[in-house]
Amino acid sequence: MTPTLRTARLTLVPYRPEDEDAFVGLLRDEEVCRWMGQERAPEAELRAVFKVIMDEIYPQNRFDLWALWLEGAYVGHAEIKKTGNVDGYEIIAAFVRDSWGKGLGSELVTELIRYAARTLRVDRVYGMVGAENTASLALCARLGFTFVRDVVGDDGSVTKMMVAPTGAAPGTAVAPADETPGREPALPPGPQT
């Protein structure tokens, strides 16, 4: 089950059905999609994705994904999962434009790296960052990510594969949930701050 996590300012909470419009709004924003390196999807397609999150991903415990909240407002989306892009776990994150430039990305990625170490027990995590996304590449550099290789898309776009150590040794024991820093029991529905 995807846990609720906290950083200094963010609360990462599993999505609730009433978060659908916020999720769709985030991923319908052309600028957000541009920096995520994806095309803007039709609204109906995003609503179908949200239904899969609620009806399949969470119930089947496929991977962890969260709605990001700051002071009671939805500010973004985060995932950590195995993908076809990398040999391991990839961190995926997107923020609403109003929250850009506030250091929230550093807080989020730092917490996801910790989560990967203590819960997933992996010694590294990956990120796929568009070559033109200088802000995210700078964040990666600050957080200890190193360049692995360029991935060139069919359209000629370049994405940089980045990797960061988590500090966990393979096979590291994981503390019980109530003793794991940053991890909290599930909270009742509603944005938590």
N, C-alpha and C positions, 0 to 999 in steps of 0.2 A: 504494500500500500504506500502510495506517495505521501511522505510526511510533510508537515508544515515546517518551514525553516525560517529563521530570522537573521537579518544582518543588522547593522547599526540603525538603518533607516527603512529597509525593505522587509516586507513579510511575503514569503513565497507560500501560496496556498493552492492546493488542488482546485481546479476549476469547479464551479457549481453551475447548474443549468442557467441560472440568471446572469451568468457572465458571458453568455453567447454574443450579445451585441457588442460588448467591449472587444472580445476576441476578433470578431469579424471586422470591426472598425479599424483595429490595429493593422490587420493584414490586407485591408482594402486601401491603405494609404500608400500611394505610389512611391513616396520618398523612403518609407520604411522598406518596402519591397525592393527598391533599388539597392539599398545598402545591405539587404539580406541576400542579394544576388538571385532574385527570383522575379518572375513575371507576376503582375497583379492578377489574382484569380477572381473569377466571377463570384458574386455574393452567394449564390446558391451552392457553389462548390465549397466555399468556406463553411457554410452552415452544415453541409454534409460531413466535412472534416470534424467539426465540433461534435456532431452526433456520434461519430466514431470514437472520439475522445471519451465521451460520457458513457457510451454503450459497450465499448470494447476495450479500449486501452486501459482505463482505470479498473473495470471489473476483472480483466484478465491479467492485471499487473504486468503489462507489457514493458513499460518503461516509465520514468518519472518526468512529469511536466507540470508546470505551475503557472498560475496567474500571479503577477507581481503587483503588490499594493504598497502605496506610500501615502501615509496620512489619510487613509480611507478612499483613495482614488486609485483606479486601475492604471498602472503605468507600463505594463508590458507582459512578456511571455518568456518562459525559459524551459529548456528541455535538456536532459542528459541521457543519451541512448547510444546503442550500437547502430551504426549506419553502414551503408555500402561505400561511403566516402573514405573511411579510415579503418585501420586494424585495431579497433578498440572503441572507447566511448567518446562521443562527440558532444561538445557543449554547443547549444543553439540558444540564442537570445535575441530579443527585439524589444525596443522601448518605443512608447508613443513619443512623438516629436517634442512635445512640451517638456519632457524629462531629459532630453539630450543635454550634454555638457554639464551635468551636475555630479559626476563621479559615481553614478549609480551602477554603471557597467563594471567598474572595478570591484565594488562591493559584491555584486552578484556573482561575478566569475570567481572571485576569491572563495565565496561560500560554496559554489558548485565544485571547485577543486577540493575543498575540505570534505564535502559530501562524497565525492568520488573515492577519496582515500579511506574514510572511516566506514562507509556503508557499502560501496561497491567493491572495495578492496583492490583497486587498481593503482598501479604505480605511475600512470600518466593519463592525460586527457588531451583531446585534440580539439581544434577549432578550424573552421574553414572560413577564410576572410577574403573578400574581394580585394584585388590588388589596388584598387583606387580608394579603398576605405581606410584612409590614413589614420583616422581617429581610432578605429578598432585595432589596427596594426600597432599603433603606439601603446594602446592599452595592453595588448599581448606582450609587447616588449617589457613594459613595466612589471608585469606579473610573471615574468620568467619563461614565457613561451619562446621557442626557437623555431626557425623556419625548417620545414622538411622538404617540400617541393612545390612547384607550381602545377596546378591542374588547369588545363586549357579546355574550355567548353566547346561544343560544336559550333557555337556562334563566335568563337575566337576570344571570349572573355577569359580572364585569368583569375583564378582563385588560389590563394596561398594556403597551403596546409601547414598548420602550426601545431606544436606539441609542447606540453608543459608537464614537469614532474609533479606528482601529488604529494610526495614525501612518504608515501606508504610503500612498504616492501611487499612484494607479491606474497599472498597468503597471510597477511597481517590479520590478527584477530580484531573483531569489531566489538566495541563496547555495547552493552545493552542500550536500548533507545533512551531510557531515562537517565543514562550517564553520558550520553554523547553530546558534547558541546554543540550548540546551534540547532539541535533537533528537538522538536517539541511534539507532544501528542497532538492529534488532530483537533482543530478548533471548531466550534460550532459554525454553521454557515454565516457568511457575512464577511466583508472586508475587515481584516484585523490590522491594527496598527500598534 
